[in-house]
Amino acid sequence: QVQPVESGGGLVQAGGSLRLSCAVSGSIFIDTMGWYRQVPGKQRELVAIITRDGSTDYEDFVKGRFTISRDNAKNTVALQMNSLKPEDTGVYYCKATMMGPPFLVYWGQGTQVTVSS
């Protein structure tokens, strides 16, 4: 049973930092890992992704502020979030895509991040 589990969310003031972590149990065949977020009334959106070889990609609204990293030996992915803004508030989800085909996808349960102004 593959299960990503997020941790590290919380309440922080604008300008502050948080570090999210995600540990994926049950599989060693993970290809791409990513962080997504969702705010009420909006669709879940991509924040950042990282491939198995360490290549990264960020959405424009977090470039220069967030850093994604992973540890393949531990099947973990982290998101360091700096210079947080109130609009970064939302539920952050970890996504793990397995090697494939069939490229199965697993989501974590989400962790709440709240940035106060």
C-alpha positions as CSV (number, residue, x, y, z in Angstrom):
1,Q,0.0,0.0,0.0
2,V,1.6,3.2,-1.2
3,Q,0.8,6.2,1.0
4,P,2.2,9.7,1.0
5,V,2.0,11.4,4.4
6,E,2.5,15.1,4.7
7,S,3.6,17.0,7.8
8,G,4.9,20.5,8.7
9,G,1.9,22.7,8.0
10,G,0.7,25.4,10.4
11,L,0.1,29.1,11.0
12,V,2.7,31.6,10.2
13,Q,2.8,35.4,9.7
14,A,3.4,36.9,6.3
15,G,7.1,37.0,5.5
16,G,7.8,33.9,7.6
17,S,8.8,30.4,6.6
18,L,7.5,26.9,6.8
19,R,9.0,23.5,5.8
20,L,6.7,20.8,4.5
21,S,7.7,17.2,4.4
22,C,6.2,14.1,2.8
23,A,7.2,10.5,3.4
24,V,6.0,7.9,1.0
25,S,5.6,4.4,2.4
26,G,5.1,1.2,0.5
27,S,7.1,1.7,-2.7
28,I,10.6,2.3,-3.9
29,F,9.7,2.9,-7.5
30,I,8.8,6.6,-7.3
31,D,9.4,8.7,-10.4
32,T,8.2,12.3,-10.0
33,M,7.2,13.9,-6.7
34,G,5.3,17.1,-6.4
35,W,3.5,19.6,-4.2
36,Y,0.1,21.0,-5.0
37,R,-2.2,23.3,-3.2
38,Q,-5.9,24.0,-3.0
39,V,-7.8,26.9,-1.6
40,P,-11.6,26.9,-1.0
41,G,-13.5,27.5,-4.2
42,K,-10.6,26.8,-6.5
43,Q,-9.1,23.8,-8.2
44,R,-6.0,22.1,-6.9
45,E,-2.9,23.7,-8.5
46,L,0.7,22.7,-9.0
47,V,3.3,24.4,-6.9
48,A,6.5,22.5,-7.7
49,I,7.7,19.2,-9.0
50,I,11.0,17.2,-8.8
51,T,12.0,14.3,-10.9
52,R,14.0,11.3,-9.7
53,D,17.2,12.7,-11.0
54,G,16.6,16.0,-9.2
55,S,15.3,18.2,-12.0
56,T,12.8,20.8,-10.7
57,D,10.1,23.0,-12.0
58,Y,8.2,25.7,-10.1
59,E,5.0,27.7,-10.8
60,D,5.8,31.4,-11.3
61,F,4.0,32.5,-8.1
62,V,6.5,30.6,-5.9
63,K,9.8,31.0,-7.9
64,G,12.5,32.5,-5.8
65,R,10.6,31.8,-2.6
66,F,10.0,28.0,-2.4
67,T,12.5,25.2,-2.9
68,I,11.6,21.6,-3.5
69,S,14.0,18.7,-2.6
70,R,13.9,15.0,-2.3
71,D,15.7,12.1,-0.8
72,N,15.4,9.0,-3.0
73,A,16.9,6.7,-0.4
74,K,14.2,7.7,2.2
75,N,11.3,8.2,-0.3
76,T,10.8,11.7,1.0
77,V,10.1,15.1,-0.6
78,A,10.3,18.5,1.1
79,L,9.1,22.0,0.3
80,Q,10.9,24.9,1.9
81,M,8.6,27.9,1.8
82,N,10.1,31.3,2.5
83,S,8.7,34.9,2.3
84,L,5.2,33.5,2.7
85,K,2.3,35.6,1.6
86,P,-1.4,35.4,2.7
87,E,-2.3,34.2,-0.7
88,D,-0.1,31.1,-0.1
89,T,-2.8,29.9,2.4
90,G,-4.3,26.6,1.5
91,V,-4.1,22.9,1.9
92,Y,-0.9,21.5,0.5
93,Y,-0.8,18.0,-1.0
94,C,2.0,15.7,-1.8
95,K,1.8,13.7,-5.0
96,A,3.9,10.7,-5.9
97,T,4.0,9.3,-9.5
98,M,5.3,5.8,-9.8
99,M,7.7,4.6,-12.5
100,G,5.8,3.0,-15.3
101,P,3.9,2.3,-17.3
102,P,1.3,2.4,-15.8
103,F,2.6,5.5,-13.9
104,L,0.2,5.2,-10.9
105,V,-0.4,8.3,-8.9
106,Y,-0.8,8.6,-5.1
107,W,-1.9,11.6,-3.1
108,G,-1.4,12.5,0.5
109,Q,-4.2,13.7,2.7
110,G,-3.0,17.3,2.7
111,T,-1.6,19.7,5.3
112,Q,-3.0,23.1,6.1
113,V,-0.9,26.2,5.7
114,T,-2.2,29.5,6.9
115,V,-0.4,32.8,6.4
116,S,-1.7,35.7,8.4
117,S,-1.3,39.3,7.3
